[in-house]
Amino acid sequence: MMKELRIEQVRCFQERYDPKGNILSTVADTIGGTSVANKMWRFFGRETPLPGILEWNEPSLWKNCWGDAGRDLICIGEDIFGNQIVCISQTKDLLIWDHESGSSCSLHLTPDVALEVVVESGIDWIDFYENGAPSIGAARADDVPENSHLHWTTPLILGGPVDARNTSLVDRTNHMIGHANLWQQVQGLPIGSTVIIKPT
């Protein structure tokens, strides 16, 4: 079971953080298996949530399905919706990787600084969440098991509303693969294109 991230754990992470080092091990040994911001963000431990931080970062699990968009991601955590909290070699900043479009939003802070700010101030200040999703996630957080994401039933990239009625629970790995398959079909379509969703 995930526990709330404490500032003492963040301090431990900050002491060990090395942008050129093995951040997966650093996260797992300091802040792994915790959540923060009303359970909106989860940080991966060696086993919690399953399958653990190392296997989650194995390309064959789900990243390969995203092709180039998933290739360089080092995922240290995620939000309740499945957006990944990532580091990449091209920038020192912590990023949020959009699980629907494969695009990234920078926090404009290094991971060691960003984590302290999130513990102290939550995530509402982050541009990525201007759509109001954190309030939906916080209200549903206790209903979302560690092995699930809170899926936008009609994806936001297809015009789905940011509304609790537009949410459902989906297995984490299947969710990432499913969105990769959807993205392969709709990427490159002109804005405003009509997309017909076939029932499964």
N, C-alpha and C positions, 0 to 999 in steps of 0.2 A: 504493500500500500504506500502511495506517495505521501510524503510529509511536506509541510510548508517550509519553503526555503527561508533560512535564518541568515541574518547579516553576518554572523560568525562564519558561516560556510562560504559566503561571498568573500570575506576577508581571506580565508584559506585559499580560495580560487585565485584571488588577486596575487597572493604571495607566490603561487606556483605558475601563474600564467606566463607563457613564453610564446609569442606569435610564431616562432620558428620551431617550437616543440610539438609534442604529441598532445593536441588539445583534447582528443577523445578520452585519453586516460586521465588528463587533468580534470575534465568535467566529471567523469565517472567517479573519481576518488574524492571530489570535494562537494559538488552540488548535485550529483546524479541522484535520481529517484525522488526529486522534490518538485513542488509546484509553487507558483507565485501569482500575484495579481488576481485574487479570487479564483484560483485554480485555472486561470486562462492559459498560463505558460507552464509547460512541463519540461524538465531537464532529464536527459537520458542517463540512467545508471547502467551498470554492467548487466543487470537482469531486469530492472524496472524502468519503464514498462517493457514487457516482453516484445521483441526478442532480445532487447539489450542494445546498448549503443554501438557495439562493434558490428553486430549482424545487421542492424538497421542501416548502417553505412556501407554494407556490401552492395556493389552495383547490381548484382544479380537479383536482389530482393525486390526492388522497384525502380531504382534510378535508371537502369538501362532502358526501361520503357519510355523514358522521357528524352532519350537521345542526348543531343548536345546540351539541352537545358538542364539536365540532371548530372552532367558529367563531373563537374568540379566541386560539387556541394560537399561540405563537411558539416553534417547535421548534429548539433549539440542538444537540440530540443525542438519543441513544436508548440503551436498554440492548439487550443481545443478543437479548432476547425480543421487542422491538418497542415496549416502553413508552417513551414520549417524555419527554425532559427538556425542560421548557418554562418559559417566562415568560408571564405574562398581565398585562394592565394593572391588574387589580383587586388585586394583591398585589405586594409587593417581593420575596417569597420565591421561591426556585427550587422547582419542582414536578416530580413524576413523574406523568405522565398514563397511566392504565391503558389499554392498547390493547384490552382485552377489554370493559371496562365504560364507558369514557369518564369515569371518576371520577379525581380528582386527590388526591395525597398531598403535603403540604407538607414541605419539609426544615427549615422554620423558620429558614432562613438565606438571606441574599441570595446571588445567584449568585457574586459575587467571593469571599465567605467560604466558601460551600459547596464550590467547586472546590478550594480549598486543603485543606479537611478531607478530601475524597475522595482527593486525591493522597497525603496523609499517613496516612489511616486506612482507606482502602477504603470499601465501601458496606454492610458488615454491620450498622452502627449505625442504618441507616435503617429506620424502622418498616415501610415498604412491603415490605421483603425478609425479614420475620419468618418467611415460609413456607419459607425455605431455598433459594430459587431460585438465589442467587449461586453456591453450590457446584456445582449442576448446570451453570450457564452456564460457570463457569471450567473445568470438566472437558471441556466440549465446544467451548470457544472456538476452538481451532485448526482445528476442522472446519467453522466457519461462515464462508463467504465474506462479503466486505464488502457484497455486493448481496443478502444473505439475512438472515432472522431465524430464530432457533431457536423454532419454533412448538410450543405445547402441542397435540399431535395431538388429544386430547380436551381442549378448553379448560377452564381452571380454573373458569370461571363455570358450566360444565356438570358439575362434579364431578370433572374430570380430576385425577390425582395429580401432585404435584411430584416427578417421577421421570424419570431420563434415558431410560427406555424409553417415556415418553410425549412424546418430542420428535421433530421432523422439521424439515427445512429448507424454507423458503418464500421466494419472492421478496418483497422488502420492500414494494413498492407493492401488489402483489396481496394480501399479508398484511393490510395496513391496510384495504383495501377489503373483503376477505372478512370481517374481524371487524366492520366496520360493518354489513354485511348481516346477520350473525348477531345482532348487538345489536338491530337494528331488529325482529327476530322474537321475541326473548326478553325484552326490557326490559318491566318491569311485571308479569312473572309472579310469583306468590307464591313465597316461598322454599320449596324442597322440591318444586316442581313437577316432574313427569316430562317430560323432553324426549326425543323420539325423533329420532335423527340418521339422515337418509336418506342412503344411499351416493351418491356423485357419479359 
